[in-house]
């Protein structure tokens, strides 16, 4: 075959890397460097520290190259290295949550508030307990609507930035980066179930922020 | 006593529904509720829109050049071993 399949090209890239081929290394940095930097930033929040994390991660990857057996995708392997290094830096930054699986699980268990305040639903003595008091409304999606503005996306970014650590990291990886559940669990070392609890809390809060914004704005 | 989801319960299982992580019977129960409840249909649409909007948050698409330089320089040092 003239054009190699992706797994073969990944194997070829690794072989070239082990031979010390700088072009192969640059290609890899261009392919995965930006996502590694973004992931580092979701953990540590400071550009300078994220830079250090990414630099250390590449060095770690080069040193661990011979041990990489291709059981996971190269990208996942690199991002796991980033996550591990970012965790240790987060501790050094004197953060309260070092993003261990244990802490993420604890956070998922601790913050189990409802998606919506109870008063949005009919109470236990009402005719239809648990039914909407008034229906949520559909959001306008016309080209000139507030929903499509840069301001809306800033609002989402700010809301995500204020979330508790675990929720922030999970919604960033799932919804901003577009990863699937298995990828997030593999990089964060958390179970699918707890990952989904964190995602649910995070999405519910971002939805609520959007609802507030879209219903308080006069068009 | 029926075993249908209330609207309140619907808002708590929506993430599992969207992840296809509900047991088959609950998945069906979710879809049945959405088919007759305009409020929960609107809520599901809002959730999907929230996810779509989050996917449009600005992202840095390439490494800062100075950092890229440092990483490649580090590679050269590593290669010399």
Contacts between the chains, C-beta under 8 A, distances in Angstrom:
chain1	res1	chain2	res2	distance
A	20	B	79	4.2
A	22	B	72	7.2
A	22	B	75	6.5
A	22	B	76	7.1
A	22	B	79	7.5
A	25	B	72	7.0
A	25	B	75	4.9
A	26	B	72	6.3
A	29	B	63	7.0
A	29	B	68	6.2
A	29	B	71	5.7
A	29	B	72	6.8
A	30	B	62	7.6
A	33	B	62	7.5
A	33	B	63	4.2
A	33	B	67	7.9
A	33	B	68	6.4
A	33	B	71	7.0
A	34	B	60	6.0
A	34	B	61	5.7
A	34	B	62	5.1
A	34	B	63	5.5
A	37	B	60	6.6
A	37	B	63	5.7
A	37	B	64	7.8
A	37	B	67	7.3
A	38	B	59	6.2
A	38	B	60	5.9
A	51	B	64	7.4
A	51	B	67	5.1
A	51	B	70	8.0
A	54	B	63	7.6
A	54	B	67	6.7
A	54	B	71	7.2
A	55	B	67	7.1
A	55	B	70	5.9
A	55	B	71	5.9
A	55	B	74	6.4
A	58	B	71	5.1
A	58	B	74	6.5
A	58	B	75	7.4
A	59	B	74	5.9
A	59	B	78	6.8
A	62	B	75	6.8
A	62	B	78	4.9
A	63	B	78	7.7
A	114	B	8	7.7
A	114	B	11	7.7
A	114	B	12	7.0
A	115	B	11	4.3
A	115	B	12	5.6
A	115	B	14	7.5
A	116	B	8	7.6
A	116	B	11	5.5
A	118	B	8	7.8
A	120	B	8	7.9
A	121	B	6	7.4
A	121	B	7	6.2
A	121	B	8	4.4
A	129	B	6	6.7
A	130	B	6	2.8
A	130	B	7	5.9
A	130	B	8	4.1
A	130	B	9	6.5
A	131	B	6	6.4
A	131	B	7	5.1
A	131	B	8	7.9
A	132	B	7	4.9
A	132	B	39	4.2
A	132	B	40	7.8
A	135	B	38	5.9
A	135	B	39	3.5
A	135	B	42	6.0
A	136	B	39	5.9
A	136	B	42	4.6
A	136	B	43	4.9
A	136	B	46	6.0
A	137	B	42	6.2
A	138	B	42	5.2
A	138	B	45	6.1
A	138	B	46	7.8
A	139	B	45	7.4
A	139	B	46	6.1
A	139	B	49	5.7
A	141	B	49	7.3
A	147	B	49	7.1
A	147	B	53	7.1
A	152	B	53	6.4
A	153	B	53	6.6
A	153	B	56	5.7
A	153	B	57	5.2
A	153	B	58	6.8
A	156	B	53	5.7
A	156	B	54	5.7
A	156	B	57	5.6
A	157	B	57	5.0
A	157	B	58	7.4
A	160	B	54	7.3
A	160	B	57	7.5
A	171	B	54	6.8
A	175	B	50	8.0
A	175	B	51	5.2
A	175	B	54	3.8
A	175	B	55	6.1
A	176	B	54	5.4
A	176	B	55	6.6
A	176	B	57	5.1
A	176	B	59	6.8
A	177	B	59	7.6
A	178	B	55	5.9
A	181	B	19	5.9
A	181	B	21	7.8
A	192	B	21	7.3
A	196	B	15	5.9
A	196	B	16	6.4
A	196	B	19	6.1
A	196	B	21	6.4
A	199	B	15	5.8
A	199	B	19	8.0
A	200	B	12	7.6
A	200	B	14	7.7
A	200	B	15	3.8
A	200	B	16	7.7
A	203	B	15	6.2
A	203	B	47	6.6
A	203	B	50	6.0
A	203	B	51	7.0
A	204	B	11	7.6
A	206	B	50	5.4
A	206	B	54	6.5
A	207	B	46	5.7
A	207	B	47	6.0
A	207	B	50	4.4
A	210	B	46	7.4
A	210	B	49	7.7
A	210	B	50	5.9
A	210	B	53	6.9
A	211	B	46	6.9
